[in-house]
Amino acid sequence: MPKFKKNAKEEKNFTTQAERFAKYVADMPDAKRLISVFEDFKTAEKEAKMAVVDIVPFGKHRNRTVEEIANFDPGYLRWLIKQSFMDAYPNLLERIKVEIATE
């Protein structure tokens, strides 16, 4: 069965290989375009992680929607917005605030 999740060592190895590839192609005629594509890919990957705003990716309600949690445990959402780690999830934080405001 194929392995879908990478562990930290594999992830670091992938990043190192990707960086080596970027340095290798730097001397090629279309290097700037290839490096730009690589940078765009990294940016898109980060943005995709930030874009999912309706699903809580952590905690006791992991993988549940904000609306679902609001229906049966709104106190958890009120607690969540006060936590400092939520600064890493600005879109999710805004979504939770909207949900709380509509209660």
Backbone hydrogen bonds in HBPLUS format (Angstrom, degrees):
<---DONOR---> <-ACCEPTOR-->    atom                        ^
c    i                          cat <-CA-CA->   ^        H-A-AA   ^      H-
h    n   atom  resd res      DA  || num        DHA   H-A  angle D-A-AA Bond
n    s   type  num  typ     dist DA aas  dist angle  dist       angle   num
A0011-GLU N   A0007-ASN O   2.91 MM   4  6.13 159.2  1.95 156.8 163.6     1
A0012-LYS N   A0008-ALA O   2.94 MM   4  6.12 159.4  1.98 148.2 153.1     2
A0013-ASN N   A0009-LYS O   2.94 MM   4  6.12 157.5  1.99 145.4 152.1     3
A0014-PHE N   A0010-GLU O   2.84 MM   4  6.08 155.3  1.90 148.6 155.0     4
A0015-THR N   A0011-GLU O   2.99 MM   4  6.27 162.1  2.02 148.8 153.2     5
A0016-THR N   A0012-LYS O   2.86 MM   4  6.10 162.1  1.89 152.6 157.7     6
A0017-GLN N   A0013-ASN O   2.90 MM   4  6.11 160.4  1.94 150.2 155.4     7
A0018-ALA N   A0014-PHE O   2.85 MM   4  6.08 157.6  1.90 151.1 157.8     8
A0019-GLU N   A0015-THR O   2.88 MM   4  6.12 154.8  1.94 150.4 157.3     9
A0020-ARG N   A0016-THR O   2.93 MM   4  6.18 157.1  1.99 148.5 154.9    10
A0021-PHE N   A0017-GLN O   2.90 MM   4  6.13 154.9  1.96 147.5 154.5    11
A0022-ALA N   A0018-ALA O   2.96 MM   4  6.23 156.1  2.02 145.0 151.2    12
A0023-LYS N   A0019-GLU O   3.01 MM   4  6.34 153.9  2.08 147.8 154.4    13
A0024-TYR N   A0020-ARG O   2.88 MM   4  6.11 154.0  1.95 147.8 155.7    14
A0025-VAL N   A0021-PHE O   2.97 MM   4  6.24 160.0  2.01 157.6 161.0    15
A0026-ALA N   A0023-LYS O   3.24 MM   3  5.14 147.9  2.34  95.9 105.3    16
A0028-MET N   A0025-VAL O   2.95 MM   3  5.10 161.3  1.99 110.8 116.9    17
A0031-ALA N   A0028-MET O   3.04 MM   3  4.98 156.4  2.10 116.9 116.2    18
A0034-LEU N   A0030-ASP O   3.03 MM   4  6.34 161.0  2.06 156.0 161.9    19
A0035-ILE N   A0031-ALA O   2.78 MM   4  5.97 167.1  1.80 162.6 165.7    20
A0036-SER N   A0032-LYS O   2.91 MM   4  5.99 152.8  1.99 140.4 148.5    21
A0037-VAL N   A0033-ARG O   2.94 MM   4  6.21 152.1  2.02 145.6 152.8    22
A0038-PHE N   A0034-LEU O   2.95 MM   4  6.24 157.4  2.00 148.1 154.2    23
A0039-GLU N   A0035-ILE O   2.89 MM   4  6.15 162.2  1.92 153.0 157.3    24
A0040-ASP N   A0036-SER O   2.83 MM   4  6.02 155.5  1.89 147.2 154.7    25
A0041-PHE N   A0037-VAL O   2.90 MM   4  6.12 148.6  2.00 145.5 153.9    26
A0042-LYS N   A0038-PHE O   3.07 MM   4  6.43 159.0  2.12 150.0 154.5    27
A0043-THR N   A0039-GLU O   2.98 MM   4  6.21 159.9  2.02 149.8 155.5    28
A0044-ALA N   A0040-ASP O   2.82 MM   4  5.98 161.0  1.86 148.6 154.3    29
A0045-GLU N   A0041-PHE O   2.92 MM   4  6.10 153.7  1.99 148.8 155.7    30
A0046-LYS N   A0042-LYS O   3.15 MM   4  6.42 157.8  2.20 145.4 150.3    31
A0047-GLU N   A0043-THR O   2.92 MM   4  6.18 163.3  1.95 153.9 158.9    32
A0048-ALA N   A0044-ALA O   2.86 MM   4  5.99 150.2  1.95 146.1 153.9    33
A0049-LYS N   A0045-GLU O   3.21 MM   4  6.47 151.7  2.29 142.6 149.0    34
A0050-MET N   A0046-LYS O   3.15 MM   4  6.47 148.5  2.25 144.0 152.8    35
A0051-ALA N   A0047-GLU O   2.84 MM   4  5.93 133.2  2.06 143.2 156.5    36
A0053-VAL N   A0051-ALA O   2.89 MM   2  5.68 102.7  2.50 118.2 102.0    37
A0066-VAL N   A0054-ASP O   2.86 MM  12  5.51 139.3  2.03 141.9 150.1    38
A0056-VAL N   A0064-ARG O   2.98 MM   8  5.81 168.1  1.99 164.8 162.2    39
A0063-ASN N   A0056-VAL O   2.64 MM   7  5.42 148.0  1.73 164.6 172.2    40
A0062-ARG N   A0059-GLY O   3.17 MM   3  5.28 144.9  2.30 120.5 115.9    41
A0064-ARG N   A0061-HIS O   3.14 MM   3  5.74 140.6  2.30 144.8 141.8    42
A0069-ILE N   A0065-THR O   3.08 MM   4  6.40 165.5  2.11 154.1 156.8    43
A0070-ALA N   A0066-VAL O   2.91 MM   4  6.10 156.4  1.96 150.2 157.4    44
A0071-ASN N   A0067-GLU O   3.10 MM   4  6.35 139.2  2.28 142.2 152.0    45
A0071-ASN N   A0068-GLU O   3.13 MM   3  5.28 129.6  2.39  97.4 110.3    46
A0073-ASP N   A0069-ILE O   2.66 MM   4  5.29 154.2  1.73 160.3 164.1    47
A0076-TYR N   A0073-ASP O   3.06 MM   3  5.63 140.5  2.23 113.1 122.4    48
A0077-LEU N   A0074-PRO O   3.10 MM   3  5.23 118.9  2.49  97.5 111.7    49
A0078-ARG N   A0074-PRO O   3.07 MM   4  6.46 157.6  2.13 151.1 157.4    50
A0079-TRP N   A0075-GLY O   2.90 MM   4  6.11 152.4  1.98 145.0 152.7    51
A0080-LEU N   A0076-TYR O   2.80 MM   4  5.95 155.0  1.86 146.0 153.7    52
A0081-ILE N   A0077-LEU O   3.15 MM   4  6.38 157.3  2.20 152.5 154.7    53
A0082-LYS N   A0079-TRP O   3.11 MM   3  5.55 149.0  2.21 109.9 119.1    54
A0083-GLN N   A0080-LEU O   3.06 MM   3  5.43 165.3  2.09 115.3 120.1    55
A0086-MET N   A0083-GLN O   3.18 MM   3  5.79 159.1  2.23 114.5 120.8    56
A0087-ASP N   A0084-SER O   3.14 MM   3  5.98 171.5  2.15 123.0 125.5    57
A0088-ALA N   A0085-PHE O   3.15 MM   3  5.91 163.7  2.18 118.3 122.4    58
A0089-TYR N   A0086-MET O   2.90 MM   3  5.15 160.1  1.94 110.2 116.8    59
A0093-LEU N   A0089-TYR O   2.89 MM   4  6.05 160.3  1.92 159.7 166.2    60
A0094-GLU N   A0090-PRO O   3.05 MM   4  6.25 157.9  2.10 144.2 149.1    61
A0095-ARG N   A0091-ASN O   3.01 MM   4  6.24 156.8  2.06 144.8 151.5    62
A0096-ILE N   A0092-LEU O   2.90 MM   4  6.16 156.9  1.95 153.0 158.6    63
A0097-LYS N   A0093-LEU O   3.00 MM   4  6.26 158.4  2.05 148.2 154.1    64
A0098-VAL N   A0094-GLU O   2.99 MM   4  6.27 154.3  2.05 149.2 155.7    65
A0099-GLU N   A0095-ARG O   3.02 MM   4  6.28 158.2  2.07 145.9 151.9    66
A0100-ILE N   A0096-ILE O   2.87 MM   4  6.13 157.7  1.92 154.4 160.3    67
A0101-ALA N   A0097-LYS O   2.97 MM   4  6.11 152.4  2.04 143.3 150.8    68
A0102-THR N   A0098-VAL O   3.20 MM   4  6.46 132.0  2.44 141.0 152.4    69
A0102-THR N   A0099-GLU O   3.26 MM   3  5.32 137.7  2.45  95.7 106.8    70
A0103-GLU N   A0100-ILE O   3.19 MM   3  5.42 164.8  2.22 109.2 112.8    71
